[in-house]
Amino acid sequence: MSKRRILLVSLLVIALVAGMAAMGQAAPKSGGTLVFGRQGDAVSLDPANVTDGESLRVTRQVYDALLDYSEKDTSLRPALATSWENSADGKTWTFKLRKNVKFHDGTPFNAEAVKFNFDRWRDKNNPYHQGEFEYWVGMFGGFPGVVKSVDVVDEYTVQFTLERPVAPFLANLAMSPFAIASPAAIKKYGQEYGNHPVGTGPFKFVKWDRGDKIVLEANKEYWDGKPYLEKLIFRTIPENSARLMELQSGSIDLIDGVNPDDVALAKADKNLQVYLRPSFNVGYLAMNMDKKPFDNPKVRQAVAMAINKAGIVKAFYAGLAEPAKNPMPPSLWGYNAKVKDWAYDPAKAKKLLAEAGFPNGFETTLWAMPVARPYMPQPQKIAEAIQSDLAKIGIKAAITSYDWGMYLDKTSNGEHDMALLGWTGDNGDPDNFLYVLLDKDNAVKPNANNISFYRNEQVHKLLIEAQTISDVKKRTALYEKAQEIIHNDAPMVTLVHSTPPLAGRKYVKGFIPHPTQSESFATVWLDK
């Protein structure tokens, strides 16, 4: 850089700092440790091998993907890829990669590293294909799925050849599960790689005390500039109320999973600030259609009419949610507002059960998550409310649960009768909700995301067609039709779309909750 340019940049920085001071805004400071209190521990720190938000929240700090989302929404911007272009037939994507980037272990990032990661995910015969890679299945349709090949053009150019056009391809690549890991680290640690993550991201992994905390430190050589924080610690505190008490005492700096009823309490504390994450989720009750009697549509419809969604929202969300009628949020394009929800009608539900051959109801199990989630802040209590509603029509549902990792494994393997779960959108495309949660491609054990095991050929054809065209208007029509069919088939009871609250100390600056729940902490700083 020339001396003249250095002088110009210096003057601009001085002017910016002076301007912020004049407006009463403090300039960002470097240093300090931020402790983030969360509801559950991570399952693994290999982002390609997890689907839970607690794991991906951490990996988002350690890794970069080829593309990224903007700070406030899911519009795309460059990350490890600086530019890209598509062929006329929509099947070939060519990416130019960022130069002079290194993984945390000092090895170089290049096209070979990108190819290594994608071949690991998509090819079952790859020696490093160790795990389930559920997100790969969910977004790309299996192994190898729609990605036919990944080829190195030169050191900083990589080319993807697809079996067919995939409209959300770029949006998929920006998702946290498709972040690029160090090939050297994967080779070194093998099946233990999830305990030793190595990426190119703003923070480096230090240690993981399971059930307690994960410690990260600043990557001082980060390609997009050193983060302000020196350390970032994720602490596991399962109880929402206990987490808030620690925030109030000052032992932690930022939390999610604030009970909606406690938002007013947090707002009244002069030392705290409250954030609202944009609503971009759905909480639902899945009915396993591979198990009787949930293979019967009348039984599923009866369950849908027996549950008092409005009562659940009123009791457990303190105005920070709305009842759901579709398996995707109304804030997302392609949402079908014309779908008429199942009315809460226990008498009609009981009549449907009788028509299905169960005049006296039946016994079953209702699985409840062991940890609070953004779409379900009190899953055990919500399960109890549903249990009470179902009892009114003769369905005796015994509540059961497992630890978080086992819960996800068992539901993905179809071991449940009914199970509470939910989804926070990853990429701003309806495909990420409808195809992932309800397509037959994702109803494959043991790594199903479609835990209703719903397999409808007409829905499948609609969703695949929507993937292959780029016209948003045409895609919207296909998604609206799919939602109508899904609603009538009732494979799940869509319960709620929530607006998750978070809280932090007043000195936390630069934190912007992202709709996907995977915000970067690279620009967060402490004004102590």
C-alpha positions as CSV (number, residue, x, y, z in Angstrom):
1,M,0.0,0.0,0.0
2,S,1.4,3.4,-0.9
3,K,2.2,6.0,1.8
4,R,-0.5,8.3,0.3
5,R,-3.1,5.6,0.6
6,I,-2.1,4.7,4.2
7,L,-2.4,8.4,5.1
8,L,-5.9,8.6,3.4
9,V,-7.1,5.5,5.3
10,S,-5.8,6.8,8.6
11,L,-7.6,10.1,8.1
12,L,-10.8,8.3,7.3
13,V,-10.5,6.1,10.4
14,I,-9.9,9.2,12.6
15,A,-12.8,11.0,11.0
16,L,-15.1,7.9,11.6
17,V,-14.1,7.6,15.2
18,A,-14.6,11.4,15.8
19,G,-18.0,11.2,14.1
20,M,-19.1,8.4,16.3
21,A,-17.9,10.2,19.4
22,A,-19.8,13.3,18.3
23,M,-23.0,11.2,18.0
24,G,-22.5,9.6,21.4
25,Q,-21.5,6.3,19.9
26,A,-18.4,4.5,21.2
27,A,-15.9,3.2,18.7
28,P,-15.5,-0.6,18.7
29,K,-12.9,-1.9,21.2
30,S,-10.7,-4.9,20.9
31,G,-10.3,-7.4,23.7
32,G,-12.2,-9.2,26.3
33,T,-14.1,-12.5,26.6
34,L,-17.8,-12.9,25.8
35,V,-19.7,-15.7,27.5
36,F,-22.8,-16.8,25.7
37,G,-25.3,-18.9,27.7
38,R,-27.3,-21.4,25.7
39,Q,-29.9,-24.1,26.2
40,G,-28.0,-27.3,25.2
41,D,-24.6,-28.6,24.4
42,A,-23.3,-29.2,20.8
43,V,-23.6,-32.7,19.4
44,S,-20.5,-32.4,17.2
45,L,-18.3,-29.6,15.8
46,D,-18.2,-31.1,12.4
47,P,-20.8,-29.0,10.7
48,A,-21.5,-31.4,7.9
49,N,-22.5,-34.1,10.4
50,V,-25.0,-32.3,12.6
51,T,-28.5,-30.7,12.2
52,D,-28.9,-29.1,15.6
53,G,-28.7,-25.4,16.1
54,E,-26.5,-25.6,19.2
55,S,-23.7,-27.3,17.2
56,L,-24.1,-25.0,14.1
57,R,-24.1,-21.9,16.3
58,V,-20.5,-22.8,17.3
59,T,-19.3,-24.0,14.0
60,R,-20.4,-20.8,12.4
61,Q,-17.6,-19.1,14.3
62,V,-14.9,-21.6,13.4
63,Y,-15.6,-22.1,9.7
64,D,-16.5,-20.2,6.5
65,A,-18.5,-21.4,3.6
66,L,-18.1,-20.5,0.0
67,L,-20.8,-17.9,0.3
68,D,-22.4,-16.1,3.3
69,Y,-25.6,-14.4,4.2
70,S,-25.8,-10.7,5.0
71,E,-25.9,-9.7,8.6
72,K,-29.7,-9.2,8.8
73,D,-31.2,-11.5,6.2
74,T,-30.5,-14.3,3.7
75,S,-29.3,-12.3,0.8
76,L,-26.0,-13.7,-0.5
77,R,-22.6,-12.2,-0.4
78,P,-19.0,-13.6,-1.1
79,A,-17.1,-15.5,1.5
80,L,-14.4,-18.1,0.6
81,A,-15.7,-17.7,-3.0
82,T,-15.3,-14.2,-4.4
83,S,-17.3,-14.6,-7.6
84,W,-19.3,-17.2,-9.5
85,E,-21.1,-17.9,-12.7
86,N,-23.6,-20.4,-14.1
87,S,-23.7,-22.1,-17.5
88,A,-26.6,-21.4,-19.9
89,D,-28.2,-24.8,-19.1
90,G,-28.0,-24.1,-15.3
91,K,-26.0,-27.3,-14.6
92,T,-22.4,-26.0,-14.3
93,W,-21.3,-23.5,-11.6
94,T,-17.8,-22.1,-11.6
95,F,-16.4,-20.3,-8.5
96,K,-13.4,-18.1,-8.1
97,L,-11.9,-18.6,-4.7
98,R,-10.3,-16.2,-2.2
99,K,-6.5,-16.2,-2.3
100,N,-4.1,-16.2,0.6
101,V,-6.5,-17.8,3.1
102,K,-5.2,-20.4,5.6
103,F,-6.9,-22.9,7.8
104,H,-6.3,-22.6,11.5
105,D,-3.7,-25.4,11.3
106,G,-1.7,-23.3,8.8
107,T,-2.5,-25.4,5.7
108,P,-3.7,-23.5,2.6
109,F,-7.3,-23.0,1.5
110,N,-7.6,-23.7,-2.3
111,A,-9.7,-25.5,-4.9
112,E,-8.3,-28.9,-3.8
113,A,-9.6,-28.2,-0.3
114,V,-13.1,-27.4,-1.6
115,K,-13.1,-30.6,-3.8
116,F,-12.0,-32.7,-0.8
117,N,-14.9,-31.5,1.4
118,F,-17.6,-31.9,-1.2
119,D,-16.3,-35.3,-2.3
120,R,-16.2,-36.4,1.4
121,W,-19.9,-35.4,1.8
122,R,-21.4,-36.7,-1.5
123,D,-19.4,-39.9,-2.1
124,K,-20.2,-42.9,0.1
125,N,-17.1,-44.6,-1.1
126,N,-14.8,-41.8,-0.1
127,P,-12.5,-42.9,2.7
128,Y,-13.4,-39.8,4.8
129,H,-17.2,-40.2,4.3
130,Q,-17.6,-41.0,8.0
131,G,-21.0,-40.0,9.4
132,E,-24.5,-39.5,8.3
133,F,-24.2,-36.1,6.5
134,E,-27.9,-35.5,7.0
135,Y,-27.9,-32.0,5.6
136,W,-26.3,-33.2,2.4
137,V,-29.1,-35.6,2.0
138,G,-31.6,-33.0,2.9
139,M,-30.5,-30.3,0.5
140,F,-29.0,-32.4,-2.4
141,G,-31.1,-35.5,-2.4
142,G,-28.8,-38.3,-1.3
143,F,-25.4,-39.7,-2.2
144,P,-24.1,-38.4,-4.5
145,G,-27.4,-36.5,-5.0
146,V,-27.7,-33.8,-7.7
147,V,-23.9,-32.9,-7.6
148,K,-22.5,-35.0,-10.4
149,S,-18.8,-33.9,-9.9
150,V,-16.6,-31.3,-8.3
151,D,-13.5,-30.4,-10.4
152,V,-10.4,-28.3,-9.8
153,V,-9.9,-25.9,-12.7
154,D,-6.8,-24.3,-11.2
155,E,-5.5,-23.5,-7.7
156,Y,-8.3,-20.9,-7.0
157,T,-11.1,-22.0,-9.4
158,V,-13.5,-24.9,-8.7
159,Q,-16.3,-26.2,-10.9
160,F,-19.5,-28.0,-9.9
161,T,-21.5,-30.1,-12.4
162,L,-25.1,-30.8,-11.5
163,E,-27.4,-33.6,-12.7
164,R,-30.1,-30.9,-13.2
165,P,-30.5,-27.2,-12.4
166,V,-31.0,-26.5,-8.7
167,A,-32.6,-23.1,-8.1
168,P,-31.5,-22.9,-4.4
169,F,-28.0,-24.1,-5.1
170,L,-26.2,-20.9,-4.1
171,A,-28.4,-20.4,-1.1
172,N,-27.6,-24.0,0.0
173,L,-23.8,-23.4,-0.3
174,A,-24.0,-20.5,2.2
175,M,-25.5,-22.8,4.9
176,S,-23.3,-23.5,7.9
177,P,-23.3,-27.3,7.3
178,F,-21.5,-26.8,4.0
179,A,-18.6,-24.8,5.5
180,I,-15.1,-25.8,4.4
181,A,-13.0,-27.8,6.8
182,S,-9.2,-28.5,6.8
183,P,-8.5,-31.6,4.8
184,A,-5.3,-32.1,6.8
185,A,-7.3,-32.1,10.1
186,I,-9.9,-34.5,8.8
187,K,-7.2,-36.9,7.7
188,K,-5.4,-36.5,11.1
189,Y,-8.4,-37.0,13.4
190,G,-10.6,-39.3,11.3
191,Q,-13.8,-40.2,13.1
192,E,-12.8,-37.9,16.0
193,Y,-12.7,-34.8,13.8
194,G,-16.0,-33.5,15.3
195,N,-14.0,-33.0,18.6
196,H,-11.1,-31.1,16.8
197,P,-12.7,-28.6,14.4
198,V,-10.4,-26.7,12.0
199,G,-11.7,-24.1,9.7
200,T,-10.8,-20.7,8.3
201,G,-13.3,-18.7,10.4
202,P,-12.9,-15.7,12.7
203,F,-12.4,-17.9,15.8
204,K,-10.2,-20.9,16.5
205,F,-11.2,-23.9,18.6
206,V,-9.5,-24.1,22.0
207,K,-11.3,-26.8,24.1
208,W,-14.7,-28.5,24.7
209,D,-15.7,-29.5,28.2
210,R,-18.8,-31.5,27.4
211,G,-22.0,-30.5,29.1
212,D,-20.3,-27.3,30.3
213,K,-18.6,-25.1,27.8
214,I,-16.8,-24.7,24.5
215,V,-13.9,-22.1,24.3
216,L,-12.9,-20.3,21.2
217,E,-10.2,-17.7,20.6
218,A,-9.7,-15.0,18.0
219,N,-8.2,-15.9,14.7
220,K,-5.7,-13.0,14.5
221,E,-5.0,-13.8,10.8
222,Y,-8.7,-13.9,9.7
223,W,-9.0,-12.9,6.1
224,D,-11.8,-10.5,6.8
225,G,-10.1,-8.8,9.7
226,K,-9.3,-9.9,13.3
227,P,-12.5,-10.1,15.5
228,Y,-12.8,-7.7,18.3
229,L,-13.3,-10.3,21.0
230,E,-10.2,-12.2,22.3
231,K,-12.2,-15.2,23.4
232,L,-15.7,-16.5,22.9
233,I,-17.2,-19.0,25.3
234,F,-20.4,-21.0,24.8
235,R,-21.8,-22.2,28.2
236,T,-24.5,-24.8,28.5
237,I,-27.2,-23.8,31.0
238,P,-30.3,-25.9,30.3
239,E,-32.8,-24.0,32.4
240,N,-34.0,-20.7,30.9
241,S,-34.7,-19.1,34.3
242,A,-31.2,-20.1,35.6
243,R,-29.6,-18.7,32.5
244,L,-31.4,-15.4,33.0
245,M,-30.3,-15.2,36.6
246,E,-26.7,-15.7,35.6
247,L,-27.1,-12.9,33.0
248,Q,-28.5,-10.6,35.7
249,S,-25.6,-11.5,38.0
250,G,-23.1,-10.7,35.3
251,S,-21.5,-14.1,35.2
252,I,-22.5,-14.4,31.5
253,D,-22.9,-11.7,28.9
254,L,-25.5,-12.9,26.4
255,I,-28.2,-15.5,26.4
256,D,-30.8,-17.0,24.1
257,G,-33.9,-19.0,25.2
258,V,-35.4,-16.3,27.4
259,N,-38.8,-17.5,28.5
260,P,-41.3,-15.2,26.8
261,D,-42.8,-14.5,30.3
262,D,-39.4,-13.2,31.4
263,V,-39.0,-10.6,28.6
264,A,-40.7,-7.9,30.6
265,L,-38.4,-8.7,33.6
266,A,-35.3,-8.4,31.3
267,K,-36.5,-5.1,29.8
268,A,-37.0,-3.7,33.3
269,D,-33.4,-4.4,34.3
270,K,-31.3,-1.3,33.5
271,N,-28.2,-3.4,32.9
272,L,-29.8,-5.6,30.3
273,Q,-31.0,-5.3,26.7
274,V,-33.5,-7.5,24.9
275,Y,-33.2,-8.7,21.3
276,L,-35.9,-10.3,19.1
277,R,-34.7,-12.8,16.5
278,P,-36.8,-12.4,13.3
279,S,-39.5,-15.2,13.1
280,F,-38.2,-17.8,10.7
281,N,-39.2,-21.1,12.1
282,V,-41.9,-23.7,12.8
283,G,-42.5,-25.9,15.8
284,Y,-44.5,-29.0,15.1
285,L,-45.7,-32.4,16.3
286,A,-44.7,-35.1,13.8
287,M,-46.8,-38.3,13.5
288,N,-44.8,-41.3,12.4
289,M,-46.7,-42.6,9.4
290,D,-44.7,-45.8,9.4
291,K,-46.4,-46.8,12.6
292,K,-50.0,-47.6,13.2
293,P,-52.4,-45.9,13.7
294,F,-50.7,-42.9,12.2
295,D,-50.8,-44.4,8.7
296,N,-54.5,-43.6,8.8
297,P,-55.2,-40.0,7.6
298,K,-58.3,-39.7,9.7
299,V,-56.3,-40.4,12.8
300,R,-53.8,-37.7,11.9
301,Q,-56.6,-35.2,11.1
302,A,-58.2,-36.0,14.4
303,V,-55.0,-35.2,16.3
304,A,-54.7,-32.0,14.3
305,M,-58.2,-30.9,15.4
306,A,-57.7,-32.0,19.0
307,I,-54.8,-29.7,19.8
308,N,-55.6,-26.2,21.0
309,K,-52.8,-24.3,19.2
310,A,-54.2,-20.9,20.3
311,G,-54.2,-22.0,23.9
312,I,-50.6,-23.2,23.6
313,V,-49.5,-19.9,22.1
314,K,-51.3,-17.9,24.8
315,A,-50.0,-20.1,27.7
316,F,-46.3,-20.4,26.7
317,Y,-45.3,-17.6,24.3
318,A,-46.5,-14.3,25.9
319,G,-47.4,-12.8,22.6
320,L,-44.2,-13.7,20.8
321,A,-45.6,-16.4,18.5
322,E,-48.6,-17.2,16.3
323,P,-50.3,-20.4,15.5
324,A,-49.0,-22.2,12.5
325,K,-51.0,-23.7,9.7
326,N,-48.3,-24.4,7.2
327,P,-44.8,-26.1,7.7
328,M,-43.1,-22.8,6.6
329,P,-43.3,-19.4,8.1
330,P,-45.5,-16.6,6.6
331,S,-42.4,-14.4,6.3
332,L,-41.0,-16.6,3.6
333,W,-42.0,-16.2,-0.1
334,G,-44.1,-19.1,-1.4
335,Y,-46.2,-19.2,1.8
336,N,-49.8,-20.3,1.0
337,A,-52.0,-17.9,3.0
338,K,-55.2,-19.5,1.5
339,V,-54.8,-22.7,3.3
340,K,-57.5,-23.0,6.0
341,D,-56.2,-24.5,9.2
342,W,-57.8,-27.4,11.1
343,A,-60.2,-25.9,13.5
344,Y,-59.8,-26.8,17.2
345,D,-62.8,-29.1,17.5
346,P,-62.5,-32.0,20.0
347,A,-66.0,-33.3,19.2
348,K,-65.3,-33.6,15.5
349,A,-61.9,-35.1,16.2
350,K,-63.5,-37.8,18.3
351,K,-65.9,-38.6,15.5
352,L,-63.0,-38.9,13.1
353,L,-61.3,-41.3,15.4
354,A,-64.4,-43.4,15.5
355,E,-64.6,-43.5,11.7
356,A,-61.0,-44.6,11.7
357,G,-61.9,-47.6,13.9
358,F,-60.9,-46.1,17.3
359,P,-64.2,-45.1,19.0
360,N,-62.5,-45.5,22.4
361,G,-59.2,-43.9,21.3
362,F,-55.8,-45.7,21.7
363,E,-52.6,-45.6,23.6
364,T,-49.4,-44.1,22.2
365,T,-46.2,-42.2,23.1
366,L,-45.5,-38.5,22.8
367,W,-41.8,-37.6,22.6
368,A,-40.8,-34.3,24.1
369,M,-37.4,-32.5,23.5
370,P,-35.2,-32.4,26.6
371,V,-34.0,-28.9,25.9
372,A,-35.7,-25.6,25.1
373,R,-35.5,-24.5,21.5
374,P,-36.2,-21.2,19.8
375,Y,-39.5,-22.4,18.4
376,M,-40.4,-24.2,21.7
377,P,-39.2,-22.5,24.9
378,Q,-40.9,-25.0,27.3
379,P,-41.2,-28.3,25.4
380,Q,-42.1,-30.5,28.4
381,K,-44.9,-28.2,29.4
382,I,-46.1,-28.0,25.8
383,A,-46.1,-31.8,25.7
384,E,-48.2,-31.9,28.8
385,A,-50.7,-29.5,27.2
386,I,-50.9,-31.6,24.1
387,Q,-51.2,-34.8,26.3
388,S,-54.2,-33.2,28.0
389,D,-55.8,-32.2,24.7
390,L,-55.4,-35.7,23.3
391,A,-56.8,-37.3,26.4
392,K,-60.1,-35.5,25.8
393,I,-60.6,-37.5,22.6
394,G,-59.5,-40.8,24.1
395,I,-55.8,-40.8,23.0
396,K,-53.6,-41.7,26.0
397,A,-50.1,-40.4,25.2
398,A,-47.3,-41.2,27.6
399,I,-44.6,-38.5,27.5
400,T,-41.0,-39.7,27.0
401,S,-37.7,-38.1,26.3
402,Y,-33.9,-38.7,25.8
403,D,-30.9,-36.5,25.9
404,W,-30.7,-34.1,23.0
405,G,-28.2,-36.1,20.8
406,M,-30.0,-39.4,21.3
407,Y,-33.4,-37.7,20.8
408,L,-32.3,-36.5,17.3
409,D,-30.8,-39.9,16.5
410,K,-33.9,-41.8,17.5
411,T,-36.4,-39.6,15.8
412,S,-34.3,-39.6,12.6
413,N,-34.4,-43.4,12.8
414,G,-38.2,-43.5,13.2
415,E,-38.3,-44.9,16.7
416,H,-41.1,-42.6,17.9
417,D,-44.8,-42.6,17.6
418,M,-45.3,-38.8,17.9
419,A,-42.5,-36.4,18.5
420,L,-42.2,-32.7,19.1
421,L,-39.5,-30.9,17.0
422,G,-39.1,-27.9,14.9
423,W,-37.0,-26.2,12.3
424,T,-35.3,-22.8,11.8
425,G,-34.8,-21.9,8.2
426,D,-31.3,-22.0,6.9
427,N,-31.3,-20.2,3.6
428,G,-34.4,-18.1,2.7
429,D,-35.8,-20.6,0.3
430,P,-39.1,-22.6,0.7
431,D,-37.2,-25.7,-0.4
432,N,-35.3,-25.6,2.9
433,F,-38.6,-26.2,4.8
434,L,-40.8,-28.2,2.5
435,Y,-38.2,-30.5,0.8
436,V,-36.2,-31.0,3.9
437,L,-39.1,-31.7,6.3
438,L,-41.6,-33.4,4.1
439,D,-40.2,-34.9,0.9
440,K,-39.8,-38.7,0.5
441,D,-36.1,-38.2,-0.3
442,N,-35.7,-37.1,3.4
443,A,-37.7,-39.9,4.9
444,V,-34.8,-42.4,4.8
445,K,-33.7,-44.1,8.0
446,P,-31.4,-43.7,10.0
447,N,-30.9,-40.1,9.0
448,A,-34.3,-38.7,8.2
449,N,-35.2,-35.1,8.5
450,N,-38.7,-35.9,7.5
451,I,-39.5,-37.6,10.8
452,S,-43.2,-38.0,9.9
453,F,-42.0,-40.4,7.2
454,Y,-44.4,-38.8,4.8
455,R,-44.1,-40.0,1.3
456,N,-46.4,-38.4,-1.3
457,E,-45.4,-38.8,-5.0
458,Q,-47.4,-35.7,-6.1
459,V,-45.7,-33.6,-3.5
460,H,-42.3,-35.0,-4.5
461,K,-42.9,-34.1,-8.1
462,L,-43.9,-30.6,-7.2
463,L,-40.9,-30.0,-5.0
464,I,-38.4,-31.4,-7.5
465,E,-39.9,-29.3,-10.3
466,A,-39.7,-26.2,-8.0
467,Q,-36.0,-27.0,-7.5
468,T,-35.3,-27.1,-11.3
469,I,-36.7,-23.7,-12.4
470,S,-35.6,-20.3,-11.4
471,D,-38.8,-18.3,-12.0
472,V,-40.0,-17.3,-8.6
473,K,-43.6,-16.8,-9.7
474,K,-43.7,-20.4,-11.1
475,R,-41.9,-21.8,-8.1
476,T,-44.4,-20.0,-5.7
477,A,-47.3,-21.7,-7.5
478,L,-45.7,-25.1,-7.1
479,Y,-45.0,-24.5,-3.4
480,E,-48.5,-23.3,-2.7
481,K,-50.0,-26.4,-4.3
482,A,-47.6,-28.6,-2.3
483,Q,-48.8,-26.9,0.9
484,E,-52.4,-27.7,0.1
485,I,-51.7,-31.4,-0.3
486,I,-49.5,-31.5,2.8
487,H,-52.2,-29.8,4.8
488,N,-54.9,-32.3,3.8
489,D,-52.7,-35.3,4.4
490,A,-51.7,-33.9,7.9
491,P,-48.4,-35.7,8.4
492,M,-47.6,-33.3,11.2
493,V,-49.4,-30.8,13.3
494,T,-47.8,-27.4,12.6
495,L,-48.1,-25.7,16.0
496,V,-46.3,-22.4,16.1
497,H,-44.1,-19.8,14.5
498,S,-42.2,-18.0,17.2
499,T,-40.2,-14.8,17.6
500,P,-37.4,-15.9,19.9
501,P,-36.2,-13.4,22.5
502,L,-32.6,-13.1,23.6
503,A,-31.0,-10.9,26.2
504,G,-27.6,-9.4,26.9
505,R,-25.7,-7.0,29.1
506,K,-25.9,-3.4,28.0
507,Y,-22.1,-3.4,27.2
508,V,-22.5,-6.0,24.5
509,K,-22.3,-4.2,21.1
510,G,-22.6,-5.2,17.5
511,F,-24.7,-8.3,18.1
512,I,-27.3,-8.8,15.4
513,P,-29.6,-11.8,15.8
514,H,-29.9,-13.6,12.4
515,P,-33.1,-15.2,11.2
516,T,-31.2,-18.5,10.6
517,Q,-29.9,-18.5,14.2
518,S,-26.3,-18.7,12.8
519,E,-25.0,-15.2,13.4
520,S,-21.2,-14.4,13.3
521,F,-19.6,-13.0,16.5
522,A,-16.8,-11.5,14.4
523,T,-18.1,-7.9,14.8
524,V,-19.3,-8.2,18.4
525,W,-17.4,-6.1,21.0
526,L,-17.6,-5.2,24.6
527,D,-18.0,-1.6,25.8
528,K,-16.9,-2.1,29.4
